[in-house]
Each structure stands twice: as C-alpha cells, then as structure tokens.
Amino acid sequence: KQMYTPLRAVSGSRAMSTSQGLMRKRFEEILPEKAKEVADVKTKYGDKVLGECTVAQAYGGMRSVKSMVYETSVLDSNEGIRFRGKTIPECQELLPKAPGGEEPIPEGILWLLLTGEIPTQAETDSVTADLHAHSALPEHVVPLLKSLPKDMHPMTQFSIGVMAAQTDSKFSAAYRDGVHKSTYWQYAFDDMLSVIARLPTIAATIYNHTYKGGAPIRYDNTLDWAANYAQMMGHKEDLFLELMRLYMVIHCDHEGGNVSAHTSHLVGSALSDPYLAVSAALNGLAGPLHGLANQEVLRWLVSFRKKLGSQEVTKEAVSAAVWDTLNSGQVVPGYGHAVLRKTDPRYECQRQFALKHIHHDEYVKLVSVLYEVVPDILTKHGKTKNPWPNVDAHSGVLLQHFGLVEEDYYTVMFGVSRAMGVLPQYVWSRALGFPLERPKSMSTEGIKKMFENK
C-alpha cells in the first residue's frame, strides 16, 4: 500500500513492518505465565461473588459495579491511579527520561502497562524505534483530513482520521484470512504500535490544518514520541517538550471503567480491530462529561478571571466569587470525580510542574488560589462528595502558558495519550481470549415485577 510520509527533518527508515522489537519479545515471554495465572484464578475463584448491583446503581451509570477485568491500571478512591501498581510519583522517579530531562517519556509507560515491568533505557529506546518504524500513514489519510471543514470539531476530525488509517489494519486482515485465535494477539500488537505511532501525525495535521493555515508537518525520528508530536505542532521549547511528556504519561490510563477505556474494551471484545476500538473510545472521550471537560475548565477560568475584574487574586476575592458562582446555580468545573475522594494525583503533578517552572503565570496563580479555597467552600456548600480538584483543573492553564491556546484541541491531545493506555489492554484481551462483552439489561417494568410482590 502507498504510504504518506510527512516532510522529515532527518533521514531514516519509517517503513511499515512487523515489529520484532524488545517489547514484543518480552510480552511473548511473559504471556504463558500470565495465561496460567488467569486460568488458575478462574478455576479457583470462578464461582465467587465480586460484588452486587443495586437498582440505584443500575439507574446510576453502574457506578462501582465490579464486572470487568482490566489489567493495566487500578484507581483507588483515596490513593488515586496506579499504573501496574506504580503511583504517578513513582513513575516520574523510575521511568526513563529524555537526555537532560526530568519527566518520564511515554514509551516507558507503554512498556510498563504492557509488561508490568519498569523498562531499562535500552528497552525504552527500542519502543521509540518501533514507533518510528510504524508511523507512516496510508497516503489517503492526510488529504482526507485537509478536505474536512475547519470548523468541524477537532475531535470529530480525529476520529475520522483514525478510522481512515484502518485500511491496512493487520488484525482485520488476519481475521479475514482465518488465522487461529491463539495468534490474534500478534496482529493486535502490530496494530497497537501502528495506531500509537500514527496518532501524533494525524493529530498534528488536524492542528496545523485547523489553526495554522495548513503548515507542513516535519517528522523528526531523532526525537521521542511526545517530543516529536510537540514539534510537529510547532512547539520546540525544551520545557514544553517536558510538559508534553508528562501530559502524555498522566493522561494515558485511568482503569477500565471510564467511558473511553470501557468503550475500547467493549468494542474490542467484538473483535473490532484496534483502529475501530480507539476511534470509538475517542468518540466517548469527546463528551463534555469525559475528556471535553478540560477545555470547559479553561473557559470557565478565563470567565472567572474577568469576573474578578481589577481585583487582586486573593483568597478573599476568589472565595467571594466562588460563592457567587455556586449561589447562582452554577458549578465549579474541574472539581469532583466519579471515583476519587482526594486531590487527583494527576492534578498534583501538574501543579508541581507549574510551581517549579512557571509560578509567575497569572492563571497558575489563580488555579493555586482556587485550590486553597474551593475544597473548603464545596464542603460547606454540602452538595459534592468530592470537593478536590481533578486532572482537568490544571492542564489547560499549562498549555495556554506555552501558547497552545486552542481549547477545542485539548481533548485531541488527551486522546493521543489515552490510546497508549487502552491498547495494551486490547492486546492482553486478545492474548487471554477474553470473550464478547454482553451484560444483562433490564427494563423498569422488569425491575418492578422483580420486587413488588416480595
């Protein structure tokens, strides 16, 4: 198939190939042991009850219903997210960094999510090489993206771009050819690498076409995955590259029950290939109750700052404005979470990045003061179970500081990262032979009949 290769700043092969990298070999080594572990758990505990589902939970979005297996990350309501058992601070400390950098590069978190192991520098570098080797797009994808209306939401464009790149899915072709189901994971693995590798070029094309007059993409295969994505959008500052690495790591996964992760898991269970599963996940991420929330928070912050007028950003002024917001029936976006009951660790690491590097920024100051006053106000207000900030309360301010001011685009960046989280689980699902997901639904009439005469 003909492939689209953006202008390259350096030479180097980017031809499509079946991955023979270290990560694939390591996955193949640990697969038998993991398969045995799962088989043993099903044999030993198969008839045990994980939990229950009340009528209120059935109507309430199935909150906290334990009904799926998702290996790569676990979210604790008090502790926050753990990636294969590692907290965000532990990942920041243990995962390999770019030369001279302080933040982990996302290739390391991909290795961790897939294998459960902290990679060496050489192993992480091999993932970078694998992604570069899989990054070339089918030649119809970029012309298609450039034909889309510029006023189409970037997330709609993103979903279309991922679907368009599906034409050479190795998983889809292998299934069509009738390969044995025990080998599904091999083709899923190749598609995982291709999807993750291609997303930065798709996303940067959307950014440049929509906001920058169609500026050409310059792919640089001397850079790590996140840094190359940043520079394709025209951002080459070392500190922004560090922020991009951090952003991509902390947004990648948030256990399996959130909308995007669950969607990819559900769609993948039908043996839809990774392109289709990720595109479906992006459509869920685009919802205002999920990934779109980060742009809504930033717009609220800008409006809130205008409301303060010429007042200095003090605790007293901010507190009064927050109470005015709540008393008028509005909410404070970026605070609260469906699961968490403490400050989101993803918020905290962004806060620390901001305080260390850009603490003089006007909006960083505002976000910091809000953090000092809002939890207490929300607690007194009494209408939220979790008065603490989530990841969306800070990310937009950081991006704005570095000149990435197009809020509608922020969820695209979230989506680029999220694929790196959900696709390792897709590979494991195929490797372990997970079946089609098919929960039982009930009608209101059925629920009434079940309980009325008891």
C-alpha positions as CSV (number, residue, x, y, z in Angstrom):
1,K,0.0,0.0,0.0
2,Q,1.2,3.5,-0.6
3,M,2.1,5.4,2.5
4,Y,2.1,9.1,3.3
5,T,5.4,10.3,4.8
6,P,5.4,13.8,6.1
7,L,8.4,16.0,5.4
8,R,11.3,14.8,7.5
9,A,13.8,16.8,9.3
10,V,16.2,13.9,9.3
11,S,16.8,10.7,7.3
12,G,15.8,7.3,8.5
13,S,13.6,4.3,7.6
14,R,9.9,4.7,8.6
15,A,8.6,1.8,6.5
16,M,5.8,-0.3,7.9
17,S,7.0,-3.7,9.2
18,T,6.0,-6.3,11.7
19,S,7.6,-5.4,15.0
20,Q,10.4,-7.5,16.1
21,G,11.3,-5.2,19.0
22,L,12.3,-5.9,22.5
23,M,8.8,-5.1,23.9
24,R,7.1,-7.7,21.7
25,K,9.7,-10.4,22.7
26,R,9.2,-9.6,26.3
27,F,5.4,-9.8,26.0
28,E,5.8,-13.2,24.4
29,E,8.0,-14.4,27.2
30,I,5.6,-13.4,30.0
31,L,2.3,-14.4,28.2
32,P,2.3,-18.1,29.2
33,E,2.8,-17.3,32.9
34,K,0.0,-14.7,32.8
35,A,-2.3,-17.0,30.9
36,K,-1.7,-19.7,33.6
37,E,-2.4,-17.2,36.3
38,V,-5.7,-16.2,34.8
39,A,-6.7,-19.8,34.2
40,D,-5.9,-20.7,37.9
41,V,-7.9,-17.7,39.2
42,K,-10.9,-18.7,37.1
43,T,-10.7,-22.3,38.3
44,K,-10.1,-21.4,41.9
45,Y,-12.5,-18.4,42.3
46,G,-14.8,-18.7,39.3
47,D,-17.9,-19.1,41.4
48,K,-17.0,-16.4,43.9
49,V,-19.0,-13.1,44.0
50,L,-17.1,-9.9,43.3
51,G,-19.9,-7.6,44.5
52,E,-23.5,-6.7,43.8
53,C,-25.5,-4.3,41.7
54,T,-28.4,-2.4,43.3
55,V,-31.3,-0.9,41.5
56,A,-29.8,2.5,42.2
57,Q,-26.5,1.5,40.6
58,A,-28.3,0.2,37.5
59,Y,-30.0,3.5,37.0
60,G,-26.9,5.4,38.2
61,G,-24.4,4.6,35.5
62,M,-23.3,1.3,37.0
63,R,-21.0,3.2,39.4
64,S,-18.7,0.9,41.4
65,V,-20.2,-2.3,39.9
66,K,-17.3,-4.8,39.7
67,S,-17.9,-6.5,36.4
68,M,-14.8,-6.4,34.1
69,V,-11.1,-7.3,34.2
70,Y,-8.7,-4.5,33.2
71,E,-5.0,-5.2,34.0
72,T,-3.1,-2.1,33.2
73,S,-4.2,0.3,35.9
74,V,-6.3,0.5,39.0
75,L,-8.0,3.6,40.5
76,D,-8.3,3.8,44.3
77,S,-10.7,6.4,45.6
78,N,-8.3,7.6,48.2
79,E,-4.9,6.9,46.7
80,G,-5.6,7.7,43.0
81,I,-4.3,5.9,39.9
82,R,-1.7,3.2,39.9
83,F,-0.1,2.1,36.7
84,R,0.7,-1.6,37.2
85,G,1.0,-0.9,40.9
86,K,3.1,2.3,40.5
87,T,1.9,5.7,41.6
88,I,2.5,8.8,39.4
89,P,5.4,10.0,41.6
90,E,6.9,6.5,41.4
91,C,6.6,6.6,37.6
92,Q,8.2,10.0,37.5
93,E,11.1,8.7,39.5
94,L,11.6,5.3,37.9
95,L,10.7,5.5,34.2
96,P,13.5,6.5,31.8
97,K,13.8,10.2,30.8
98,A,14.9,12.0,27.7
99,P,18.5,13.2,27.7
100,G,18.7,16.1,30.2
101,G,15.1,15.8,31.0
102,E,13.3,15.2,34.3
103,E,9.9,13.8,33.2
104,P,9.4,10.2,32.0
105,I,8.9,9.6,28.3
106,P,5.7,7.9,27.4
107,E,7.5,5.0,25.7
108,G,8.4,3.8,29.2
109,I,4.8,3.9,30.4
110,L,3.8,1.9,27.4
111,W,6.3,-0.8,28.3
112,L,5.1,-0.7,31.9
113,L,1.4,-1.0,31.0
114,L,2.0,-3.9,28.6
115,T,4.5,-5.9,30.7
116,G,4.1,-4.8,34.3
117,E,7.8,-4.0,34.4
118,I,9.9,-0.8,34.6
119,P,11.9,-0.8,31.4
120,T,15.6,0.0,31.0
121,Q,16.8,2.9,28.9
122,A,17.7,0.5,26.1
123,E,14.2,-1.1,26.2
124,T,12.5,2.3,26.2
125,D,14.7,3.4,23.3
126,S,13.6,0.2,21.4
127,V,10.0,1.3,21.8
128,T,10.8,4.7,20.4
129,A,12.4,2.9,17.4
130,D,9.4,0.6,17.0
131,L,7.0,3.6,16.9
132,H,9.1,5.5,14.3
133,A,9.1,2.3,12.2
134,H,5.3,2.1,12.3
135,S,4.4,5.8,11.9
136,A,3.9,6.1,8.1
137,L,0.3,6.8,7.2
138,P,-1.7,5.4,4.2
139,E,-1.5,8.2,1.6
140,H,-5.2,8.9,1.6
141,V,-5.3,10.0,5.3
142,V,-3.8,13.4,5.2
143,P,-5.6,14.6,2.0
144,L,-8.8,13.4,3.7
145,L,-8.1,15.4,6.8
146,K,-7.2,18.5,4.8
147,S,-10.6,18.2,3.0
148,L,-12.6,18.5,6.2
149,P,-14.2,21.8,7.2
150,K,-12.0,23.8,9.5
151,D,-15.0,24.5,11.8
152,M,-15.5,20.8,12.3
153,H,-14.6,20.0,16.0
154,P,-11.0,18.6,16.2
155,M,-12.2,15.5,18.0
156,T,-14.6,14.7,15.1
157,Q,-11.7,15.1,12.7
158,F,-9.5,12.9,14.9
159,S,-12.0,10.1,15.0
160,I,-12.3,10.3,11.2
161,G,-8.5,10.3,10.8
162,V,-8.1,7.2,12.9
163,M,-10.9,5.4,11.0
164,A,-9.3,6.3,7.7
165,A,-6.0,4.8,8.7
166,Q,-7.7,1.5,9.4
167,T,-7.4,0.4,5.8
168,D,-4.2,-1.5,6.5
169,S,-5.1,-3.0,9.9
170,K,-3.1,-6.2,10.3
171,F,-5.6,-7.5,12.8
172,S,-8.5,-7.0,10.5
173,A,-6.7,-8.7,7.6
174,A,-5.6,-11.6,9.7
175,Y,-9.1,-12.3,11.0
176,R,-10.4,-12.1,7.4
177,D,-7.7,-14.6,6.4
178,G,-8.9,-17.0,9.1
179,V,-5.8,-17.1,11.4
180,H,-6.1,-19.2,14.6
181,K,-7.5,-17.2,17.5
182,S,-4.4,-18.1,19.6
183,T,-2.4,-15.8,17.3
184,Y,-4.8,-12.8,17.4
185,W,-2.6,-11.0,19.9
186,Q,0.3,-10.9,17.4
187,Y,-1.7,-8.9,14.9
188,A,-3.3,-6.8,17.7
189,F,0.3,-6.0,18.9
190,D,1.3,-4.7,15.5
191,D,-1.9,-2.6,15.2
192,M,-1.2,-1.3,18.7
193,L,2.1,0.0,17.6
194,S,0.8,1.4,14.3
195,V,-2.1,3.3,16.0
196,I,0.0,4.8,18.7
197,A,2.8,5.7,16.2
198,R,0.4,7.3,13.7
199,L,-1.7,9.4,16.1
200,P,0.8,12.2,16.6
201,T,0.9,12.8,12.8
202,I,-2.9,12.6,12.5
203,A,-3.3,15.0,15.5
204,A,-0.7,17.4,14.3
205,T,-2.1,17.5,10.8
206,I,-5.5,18.4,12.3
207,Y,-3.9,21.2,14.5
208,N,-1.9,22.7,11.6
209,H,-4.8,22.4,9.1
210,T,-7.4,23.9,11.5
211,Y,-5.4,26.6,13.2
212,K,-2.1,27.2,11.4
213,G,-3.1,27.6,7.8
214,G,-2.0,24.1,6.7
215,A,1.6,24.4,7.8
216,P,3.6,21.3,6.7
217,I,4.3,18.5,9.1
218,R,8.0,17.9,9.8
219,Y,8.5,14.4,11.3
220,D,11.7,14.1,13.3
221,N,12.7,10.5,14.1
222,T,15.6,11.6,16.3
223,L,13.0,12.6,19.0
224,D,11.0,10.6,21.4
225,W,7.3,10.1,20.6
226,A,5.9,13.0,22.7
227,A,8.6,15.5,21.7
228,N,8.1,14.7,18.0
229,Y,4.4,15.3,18.4
230,A,5.1,18.7,20.0
231,Q,7.5,19.8,17.4
232,M,5.1,18.8,14.6
233,M,2.7,21.3,16.1
234,G,5.5,23.9,16.0
235,H,6.5,23.8,19.7
236,K,10.2,23.2,20.2
237,E,10.9,24.7,23.6
238,D,12.6,22.2,25.9
239,L,10.3,23.0,28.8
240,F,7.2,22.4,26.6
241,L,8.6,19.1,25.4
242,E,9.0,18.1,29.1
243,L,5.4,19.2,29.7
244,M,4.2,17.1,26.7
245,R,6.0,14.0,28.1
246,L,4.4,14.5,31.5
247,Y,0.9,15.2,29.9
248,M,1.0,12.1,27.8
249,V,2.1,9.9,30.7
250,I,-0.5,11.0,33.2
251,H,-3.5,11.0,30.8
252,C,-2.8,7.6,29.3
253,D,-4.9,5.4,31.5
254,H,-7.4,5.6,34.4
255,E,-8.5,1.9,34.9
256,G,-11.2,0.3,32.8
257,G,-14.5,1.8,33.9
258,N,-14.2,5.3,32.5
259,V,-16.0,6.0,29.2
260,S,-13.1,5.8,26.8
261,A,-11.4,2.8,28.3
262,H,-14.6,0.9,28.7
263,T,-15.7,1.8,25.2
264,S,-12.4,0.5,23.7
265,H,-12.7,-2.7,25.8
266,L,-16.4,-3.3,24.7
267,V,-15.8,-2.6,21.0
268,G,-12.6,-4.7,21.1
269,S,-14.5,-7.6,22.6
270,A,-16.4,-7.8,19.3
271,L,-13.0,-8.4,17.6
272,S,-13.2,-5.0,16.0
273,D,-9.6,-4.1,15.3
274,P,-7.6,-1.5,17.4
275,Y,-8.3,1.3,14.9
276,L,-12.1,0.8,15.4
277,A,-11.7,0.4,19.1
278,V,-9.7,3.6,19.5
279,S,-11.9,5.6,17.3
280,A,-14.9,4.5,19.4
281,A,-13.0,5.4,22.5
282,L,-12.3,8.9,21.1
283,N,-16.0,9.5,20.5
284,G,-16.6,8.8,24.1
285,L,-13.7,11.0,25.2
286,A,-15.2,13.8,23.2
287,G,-18.2,14.0,25.6
288,P,-18.4,17.0,28.0
289,L,-18.6,14.7,31.0
290,H,-15.3,13.0,30.0
291,G,-12.4,14.4,28.0
292,L,-14.0,17.5,26.8
293,A,-14.1,18.8,30.4
294,N,-10.5,20.2,30.2
295,Q,-11.5,22.8,27.6
296,E,-14.6,23.7,29.6
297,V,-12.5,24.3,32.7
298,L,-10.2,26.7,30.9
299,R,-13.1,28.7,29.5
300,W,-14.5,28.9,33.0
301,L,-11.2,30.1,34.4
302,V,-11.0,32.9,31.8
303,S,-14.6,33.9,32.5
304,F,-14.0,33.7,36.3
305,R,-10.9,35.9,36.0
306,K,-12.9,38.5,34.0
307,K,-15.5,38.4,36.8
308,L,-12.8,39.4,39.3
309,G,-12.1,42.4,37.2
310,S,-9.3,44.6,38.5
311,Q,-9.3,42.9,41.9
312,E,-6.1,41.2,43.0
313,V,-6.3,37.4,43.0
314,T,-6.6,37.0,46.8
315,K,-8.2,34.2,48.8
316,E,-10.9,36.7,49.9
317,A,-11.8,37.9,46.4
318,V,-11.7,34.4,44.9
319,S,-13.8,33.0,47.8
320,A,-16.5,35.6,47.3
321,A,-16.6,35.0,43.5
322,V,-16.8,31.2,44.0
323,W,-19.8,31.6,46.4
324,D,-21.5,33.9,43.9
325,T,-20.9,31.1,41.3
326,L,-22.5,28.4,43.5
327,N,-25.4,30.6,44.7
328,S,-26.3,31.3,41.1
329,G,-26.8,27.6,40.5
330,Q,-23.6,27.1,38.6
331,V,-20.8,24.6,39.4
332,V,-17.0,25.0,39.7
333,P,-15.7,22.8,36.9
334,G,-12.6,20.7,37.5
335,Y,-13.6,19.8,41.0
336,G,-15.0,16.4,41.9
337,H,-14.6,13.0,40.4
338,A,-16.8,9.9,39.9
339,V,-14.4,7.7,41.9
340,L,-11.7,9.8,43.6
341,R,-12.2,11.2,47.1
342,K,-9.0,13.2,47.3
343,T,-6.9,15.5,45.2
344,D,-6.3,13.8,41.8
345,P,-2.5,12.9,41.7
346,R,-2.6,13.9,38.0
347,Y,-3.6,17.4,39.2
348,E,-0.9,17.4,41.8
349,C,2.0,16.6,39.5
350,Q,0.8,19.3,37.0
351,R,0.6,21.7,40.0
352,Q,4.2,20.9,41.0
353,F,5.4,21.3,37.4
354,A,3.7,24.8,37.3
355,L,5.0,25.9,40.7
356,K,8.5,24.8,39.7
357,H,8.7,26.3,36.2
358,I,6.0,28.9,35.6
359,H,4.8,30.1,39.0
360,H,4.6,33.7,37.9
361,D,1.9,33.0,35.3
362,E,-1.3,34.8,36.1
363,Y,-3.6,31.8,35.6
364,V,-1.2,29.5,37.5
365,K,-1.7,31.9,40.5
366,L,-5.5,31.8,40.0
367,V,-5.5,28.0,39.9
368,S,-3.3,27.9,43.1
369,V,-5.7,30.2,45.0
370,L,-8.7,28.2,43.9
371,Y,-7.0,25.1,45.2
372,E,-6.6,26.8,48.6
373,V,-10.2,27.9,48.9
374,V,-12.6,25.8,46.8
375,P,-12.4,22.4,48.7
376,D,-13.5,24.1,51.9
377,I,-16.2,26.1,50.1
378,L,-17.6,23.0,48.4
379,T,-17.5,21.1,51.7
380,K,-19.6,23.9,53.4
381,H,-21.9,24.0,50.3
382,G,-22.6,20.3,51.0
383,K,-23.6,19.2,47.5
384,T,-20.5,17.3,46.4
385,K,-19.0,14.1,47.7
386,N,-15.5,15.0,46.5
387,P,-14.5,18.7,46.9
388,W,-11.0,18.2,45.5
389,P,-9.6,19.1,42.0
390,N,-9.3,16.6,39.2
391,V,-6.8,16.4,36.3
392,D,-8.8,18.9,34.2
393,A,-8.5,21.7,36.8
394,H,-4.9,22.4,35.7
395,S,-4.0,21.0,32.3
396,G,-5.4,23.8,30.2
397,V,-3.6,26.6,32.1
398,L,-0.2,24.9,31.4
399,L,-0.9,24.6,27.7
400,Q,-2.1,28.2,27.5
401,H,1.1,29.4,29.1
402,F,3.2,27.9,26.3
403,G,1.0,29.3,23.5
404,L,-1.2,26.4,22.8
405,V,-4.3,28.4,23.2
406,E,-6.9,26.5,21.0
407,E,-9.1,24.9,23.8
408,D,-11.1,22.9,21.3
409,Y,-7.9,20.9,20.5
410,Y,-7.1,19.9,24.1
411,T,-9.2,16.7,24.0
412,V,-7.3,15.6,20.9
413,M,-4.1,15.6,23.0
414,F,-5.9,13.7,25.7
415,G,-6.9,11.2,23.0
416,V,-3.4,10.7,21.7
417,S,-2.3,9.8,25.2
418,R,-5.4,7.6,26.1
419,A,-4.6,5.3,23.1
420,M,-1.3,4.4,24.8
421,G,-3.3,3.2,27.9
422,V,-6.2,1.3,26.3
423,L,-4.3,-0.5,23.6
424,P,-2.1,-2.6,25.9
425,Q,-5.3,-3.9,27.5
426,Y,-6.6,-4.6,24.0
427,V,-3.6,-6.8,23.3
428,W,-3.9,-8.6,26.6
429,S,-7.6,-9.2,26.0
430,R,-6.9,-10.9,22.7
431,A,-3.9,-12.8,24.1
432,L,-6.0,-14.2,27.0
433,G,-9.0,-14.9,24.8
434,F,-11.5,-12.6,26.6
435,P,-15.0,-13.1,25.2
436,L,-17.6,-10.8,23.8
437,E,-18.8,-8.4,26.5
438,R,-22.6,-8.8,27.0
439,P,-24.1,-7.7,30.3
440,K,-27.8,-8.2,31.0
441,S,-30.1,-5.2,30.8
442,M,-33.5,-4.8,32.5
443,S,-36.5,-2.6,31.9
444,T,-38.2,-0.5,34.6
445,E,-41.2,-2.8,34.3
446,G,-38.9,-5.8,34.8
447,I,-37.4,-4.3,38.0
448,K,-40.8,-3.5,39.4
449,K,-42.0,-7.1,38.8
450,M,-38.9,-8.4,40.4
451,F,-39.5,-6.7,43.7
452,E,-43.2,-5.6,44.0
453,N,-44.5,-8.8,45.5
454,K,-41.6,-9.5,47.8
